[in-house]
Amino acid sequence: MPTYAYVCKKCEHAFEAQQEFSAAALTKCPICGGLLRKQFGNLGVTFKGSGFYKTDNATKSDKSD
């Protein structure tokens, strides 16, 4: 299950919650009852395969200029 970070707009309480992808986002702060907003963090992306960039794993062509 993914872990989501939330911050309360009212009291600024920050916490993390594990939720299923299909679960609705939390909306109520467990401390003060204020509205929550989801925090988005960095994530890593790895491109695998041939030819994502001209210089990375591109298939060499036999063109003569």
Steps between C-alpha positions, in 0.01 A plus 500: 500500500630847422574752773351848462609813688236746622516845662215675679418845360384620843752370757778393259514150653694275259467122487517202267231242432510170312201469270396285207504658154121471484443668840374857513746765621476600865329835554478553879794566734515247786619774740277804437248387238628751243534435128795295378702536185718234344871567483684389191862394527770406257495169326754319292434411140711255303465471124609161373520392142652631185487853366341718769763763427721545197813423702357229727469147366396621158523249217789593273401547136724426203446839336803659338495879477 
